[in-house]
Amino acid sequence: MKLDTKLIHGGAEPDPATGAIMTPIYQTSTFVQESPGVHKGYEYARTQNPTRHALQNALAISENGKYGLCFASGSAASDAIIKLLSPGDEVIAANDMYGGTYRLFTKIFEKYGIKFHFINMLDANEVSKFINKNTKLIWTETPTNPMMNITDIGAVADIAKKHHVLMCVDNTFASPYLQNPLNLGADIVVHSATKYIGGHSDSVHGCIIVNDEKLRDQLAFIQNSCGAVPGPQDCFLILRGLKTLHVRMQRHCENGEKIAKWLRENPKVDKVYWCGFEDHPNHNVAKKQMRGFGGMMSFTLKDDSVEAAKKVLSSTKLFSLAESLGGVESLIGHPATMTHASIPREERLKNGLVDSLIRLSIGIEDADDLIDDLNNAIG
Ligand SMILES: *Cc1c(COP(=O)(O)O)cnc(C)c1O
């Protein structure tokens, strides 16, 4: 079955009680047992819930994976993955990553004795240099937030396999529609489903997809023990979002391409970071591992003052100034003070994340209207 069909039909069975075609919101905390231990597969809603169950299956299918696990947020999902590790273990992570994940690693888990190496993964071979006997996990995000760097998932996965190290890909920016890391050799895929998968900016949600049963069992144990689970209402919304992911992503990609090219031609714009440009440093890798280049991009102005950037950021009318991304509506953001403020300035600058960088999440409105809006704001 093709992805477009799987996104709509994957994991969904008519409701066994009523035949409802849409999985109902099972708003219940517990489930009545016939006699002690005799039940219909559901005991307590932290452990299992039918709405969550349907979503977990649908998400697994969307990533061509075997098992899905849902969490209260993308951050809670990332947190669960690091909880697979023990003090003394080491992680190699891409140095250009979502600020909240960097904060989770450095401010929460370093305290518990887990060591993180943040490295440039543009060249996959760099990874080998940091592997030692304590390395347990390689973590990458691709495309990265907000510099749109591309990691060669297959090449890093080969290195991970050779050294018996787990490899995790944060696939939030690509979504299951553009890229499936498990097929490229990764062991774990994590998403902030708050973004493209949900797609309507109406809930916060995270998920993990894996193929290995033992890994699933360990993660399910963490999910149940730590309890960062989503409620059934949010699961319902994410399940609904998933059904239109492919049509939304097609438009995100079309609009993204038009706007990236337009920005590049604008005399006031300096650099445009978008992985669809042929001269993007890892464009060939993006072409190989992605089905499209998406609607996320960043740019700088020729006037590289923060004031000039702030003027654009506060002048758009259709692009709303807000954190987050991947919704149907276009957003504009300032990584240095918003999404990436939790990364020290020196670290940001090392990765090219200058104070005047502007990030766009291109929505699915009419591209000409979006271009008009940017044109007026850039002036
Ligand atoms: C938003 C985001 C996260 C965190 O997800 P939440 O749902 O906000 O907790 C992780 N990774 C990436 C790439 C993100 O954009």
Ligand as a Chemical Component Dictionary entry (heavy atoms), coordinates in Angstrom:
data_LIG
# 
_chem_comp.id                   LIG 
_chem_comp.type                 NON-POLYMER 
_chem_comp.pdbx_formal_charge   0 
_chem_comp.three_letter_code    LIG 
# 
loop_
_chem_comp_atom.comp_id 
_chem_comp_atom.atom_id 
_chem_comp_atom.alt_atom_id 
_chem_comp_atom.type_symbol 
_chem_comp_atom.charge 
_chem_comp_atom.model_Cartn_x 
_chem_comp_atom.model_Cartn_y 
_chem_comp_atom.model_Cartn_z 
_chem_comp_atom.pdbx_ordinal 
LIG C1 C1 C 0 9.253  21.410 18.707 1  
LIG C2 C2 C 0 10.362 20.473 18.537 2  
LIG C3 C3 C 0 10.695 19.552 19.542 3  
LIG C4 C4 C 0 10.008 19.531 20.896 4  
LIG O1 O1 O 0 8.675  19.154 20.792 5  
LIG P1 P1 P 0 7.518  19.659 21.774 6  
LIG O2 O2 O 0 6.311  18.963 21.251 7  
LIG O3 O3 O 0 7.453  21.149 21.655 8  
LIG O4 O4 O 0 7.911  19.231 23.154 9  
LIG C5 C5 C 0 11.723 18.654 19.282 10 
LIG N1 N1 N 0 12.388 18.669 18.105 11 
LIG C6 C6 C 0 12.097 19.540 17.134 12 
LIG C7 C7 C 0 12.881 19.501 15.863 13 
LIG C8 C8 C 0 11.095 20.478 17.309 14 
LIG O5 O5 O 0 10.823 21.363 16.339 15 
# 
loop_
_chem_comp_bond.comp_id 
_chem_comp_bond.atom_id_1 
_chem_comp_bond.atom_id_2 
_chem_comp_bond.value_order 
_chem_comp_bond.pdbx_ordinal 
LIG C1 C2 SING 1  
LIG C2 C3 SING 2  
LIG C2 C8 DOUB 3  
LIG C3 C4 SING 4  
LIG C3 C5 DOUB 5  
LIG C4 O1 SING 6  
LIG O1 P1 SING 7  
LIG P1 O2 DOUB 8  
LIG P1 O3 SING 9  
LIG P1 O4 SING 10 
LIG C5 N1 SING 11 
LIG N1 C6 DOUB 12 
LIG C6 C7 SING 13 
LIG C6 C8 SING 14 
LIG C8 O5 SING 15 
# 
